[in-house]
Amino acid sequence: MEAEFLLFLQNFVRNDILDPFMIFITHTGDYGILCIVLAAILIIVPKTRRLGHVTAIGLAIEFIINNGIIKNAVARTRPYDVIEELEILIGKQPDYSFPSGHSGITFAFAGAIIFALVKGMPGLDDMKKNNVISLVLLLYSLLLAFSRMYVGVHYPTDVLAGMLLGLLTGFASYYIEKPIHSAWLKRGSKTKPIAD
């Protein structure tokens, strides 16, 4: 079933207009660099520093669980090495197929931000702007996840597992950051000099 879906994309959806666009989109997720840079920018800006911490925690957890543990434990072969008729639009990937790391890291970043916006965080008050940001992040993440199947490097279940894992780690990072932030505040208040 999954092989048939990938071949359907190859034979009936791929075209000269979509191909370069999907290749570009899929490469925006390479090594999680875009998400890492955006998280770093959020950390640098004082108003969004806590949100940056949440995203950084989510990215770190997702990478460890996805790339460090699950990929190596499952060791699923890439679809282009199994499906003879499948032609890939990008180079062969250096790691295993399940779950999709690109989908995971992107959904971890998007999930962390969306959850923080929904649950509330100091400095994130503009609800209308927050809704737009959430929608853009969700659409981008879905498009990138789809691109991994489009270019022929992942099965649908790889992508779905990556999306789910990313969302879970993104959501969890919000709750992990809270006690860390509280402990940091307490530590900072203890080291402040007492005024005369």
C-alpha positions as CSV (number, residue, x, y, z in Angstrom):
1,M,0.0,0.0,0.0
2,E,2.8,2.5,0.9
3,A,4.8,1.5,-2.1
4,E,1.7,2.1,-4.3
5,F,1.2,5.6,-2.8
6,L,4.8,6.6,-3.5
7,L,4.6,5.3,-7.0
8,F,1.3,7.2,-7.5
9,L,3.1,10.4,-6.4
10,Q,5.9,9.7,-8.8
11,N,3.7,8.8,-11.8
12,F,0.8,11.2,-11.4
13,V,1.7,14.1,-9.1
14,R,5.3,14.9,-9.9
15,N,5.8,17.5,-12.6
16,D,8.3,20.1,-13.9
17,I,6.7,22.9,-11.8
18,L,6.3,21.1,-8.5
19,D,9.6,19.2,-8.5
20,P,12.0,22.1,-7.9
21,F,9.6,23.6,-5.3
22,M,9.4,20.3,-3.4
23,I,13.1,19.7,-3.6
24,F,13.7,23.2,-2.1
25,I,11.1,22.7,0.6
26,T,12.6,19.3,1.6
27,H,16.1,20.8,1.8
28,T,14.9,23.5,4.2
29,G,14.7,20.7,6.8
30,D,18.2,19.3,6.2
31,Y,20.0,18.7,9.6
32,G,17.3,20.8,11.3
33,I,19.4,23.9,10.6
34,L,16.5,26.2,9.9
35,C,14.7,25.2,13.1
36,I,17.9,25.5,15.1
37,V,18.7,29.0,13.7
38,L,15.1,30.1,14.4
39,A,15.3,28.8,18.0
40,A,18.6,30.6,18.5
41,I,17.1,33.9,17.3
42,L,14.2,33.4,19.7
43,I,16.6,32.9,22.5
44,I,18.7,36.0,21.6
45,V,15.6,38.3,21.6
46,P,14.7,39.0,25.3
47,K,10.9,39.1,24.7
48,T,10.9,35.6,23.1
49,R,13.7,34.0,25.1
50,R,11.5,31.6,27.1
51,L,9.8,30.5,23.8
52,G,13.3,29.9,22.4
53,H,14.2,27.8,25.4
54,V,11.0,25.7,24.8
55,T,11.8,25.2,21.1
56,A,15.4,24.3,21.8
57,I,14.4,21.7,24.4
58,G,11.9,20.2,22.0
59,L,14.4,20.0,19.2
60,A,17.0,18.3,21.5
61,I,14.6,15.7,22.8
62,E,13.2,14.9,19.4
63,F,16.7,14.5,17.9
64,I,17.8,12.2,20.7
65,I,14.7,10.0,20.5
66,N,14.2,10.0,16.8
67,N,17.7,9.9,15.3
68,G,19.6,8.5,18.3
69,I,17.2,5.8,19.4
70,I,14.3,4.9,17.2
71,K,15.9,5.1,13.8
72,N,18.7,2.7,14.9
73,A,16.5,0.4,16.8
74,V,14.0,0.0,13.9
75,A,16.6,0.2,11.1
76,R,14.0,0.5,8.3
77,T,15.5,0.5,4.8
78,R,14.7,3.5,2.6
79,P,11.9,3.0,0.1
80,Y,14.1,3.7,-2.9
81,D,16.3,0.7,-1.9
82,V,13.2,-1.5,-1.8
83,I,10.9,-0.3,-4.6
84,E,12.6,-0.8,-7.9
85,E,10.5,1.6,-9.9
86,L,10.9,4.4,-7.4
87,E,13.2,7.2,-8.6
88,I,14.4,9.8,-6.0
89,L,14.6,13.5,-6.7
90,I,17.4,14.1,-4.2
91,G,20.5,12.3,-3.1
92,K,20.4,9.1,-1.1
93,Q,20.1,9.6,2.6
94,P,22.8,8.6,5.1
95,D,20.5,7.1,7.8
96,Y,17.5,4.8,8.2
97,S,14.0,5.6,7.1
98,F,11.8,5.3,10.2
99,P,10.8,7.8,11.6
100,S,11.3,10.8,9.3
101,G,13.8,13.1,11.0
102,H,12.8,16.1,8.8
103,S,9.2,15.7,9.8
104,G,10.0,15.1,13.4
105,I,12.3,18.1,13.9
106,T,9.9,20.5,12.1
107,F,6.9,19.3,14.0
108,A,8.8,19.5,17.3
109,F,9.6,23.2,16.5
110,A,6.1,24.0,15.3
111,G,4.4,22.0,18.1
112,A,6.5,23.8,20.8
113,I,5.6,27.2,19.5
114,I,1.9,26.5,18.9
115,F,1.5,24.9,22.3
116,A,3.3,27.8,24.0
117,L,1.0,30.3,22.1
118,V,-2.1,28.3,23.1
119,K,-1.2,27.8,26.7
120,G,0.2,31.2,27.1
121,M,3.7,32.6,27.9
122,P,4.9,36.0,29.0
123,G,5.6,38.3,26.1
124,L,3.2,36.5,23.7
125,D,0.1,38.6,23.9
126,D,-1.1,39.4,20.4
127,M,-3.7,36.6,19.8
128,K,-4.4,37.5,16.1
129,K,-0.7,37.5,15.2
130,N,-0.2,34.3,17.2
131,N,-2.9,32.6,15.2
132,V,-1.3,33.6,11.9
133,I,2.1,32.3,13.2
134,S,0.6,29.0,14.3
135,L,-1.1,28.5,10.9
136,V,2.0,29.3,8.9
137,L,4.1,26.9,11.0
138,L,1.6,24.2,10.7
139,L,1.2,24.6,6.9
140,Y,5.0,24.7,6.4
141,S,5.5,21.6,8.6
142,L,2.8,19.7,6.7
143,L,4.3,20.7,3.3
144,L,7.8,19.6,4.4
145,A,6.5,16.3,5.7
146,F,4.7,15.7,2.3
147,S,7.8,16.7,0.4
148,R,9.7,13.8,2.0
149,M,7.3,11.3,0.3
150,Y,7.2,13.4,-2.9
151,V,11.0,13.2,-3.4
152,G,10.9,9.5,-2.6
153,V,13.0,9.2,0.5
154,H,10.3,8.2,3.1
155,Y,7.3,5.9,3.4
156,P,4.0,7.6,4.6
157,T,4.3,5.8,8.0
158,D,7.8,7.2,8.4
159,V,6.4,10.7,8.0
160,L,3.4,10.1,10.2
161,A,5.6,8.7,13.0
162,G,7.9,11.7,12.7
163,M,5.0,14.2,12.8
164,L,3.6,12.5,15.9
165,L,6.9,12.2,17.7
166,G,7.7,15.8,16.9
167,L,4.3,17.1,18.2
168,L,4.7,15.1,21.4
169,T,8.2,16.3,22.1
170,G,7.2,19.9,21.2
171,F,4.3,19.8,23.6
172,A,6.4,18.1,26.4
173,S,9.1,20.7,26.1
174,Y,6.6,23.4,27.3
175,Y,6.2,21.5,30.6
176,I,9.9,20.6,30.9
177,E,10.9,24.3,30.5
178,K,8.6,25.6,33.2
179,P,10.4,24.0,36.2
180,I,13.8,24.8,34.7
181,H,12.8,28.4,34.3
182,S,11.5,28.6,37.9
183,A,14.7,27.0,39.3
184,W,16.8,29.5,37.3
185,L,14.7,32.4,38.7
186,K,15.1,31.1,42.2
187,R,18.8,30.7,41.8
188,G,19.1,34.2,40.3
189,S,17.2,35.8,43.2
190,K,19.6,34.1,45.7
191,T,22.7,35.5,44.1
192,K,21.4,39.1,43.9
193,P,23.2,41.4,46.2
194,I,21.2,42.8,49.1
195,A,20.6,46.6,48.9
196,D,21.8,48.8,51.7
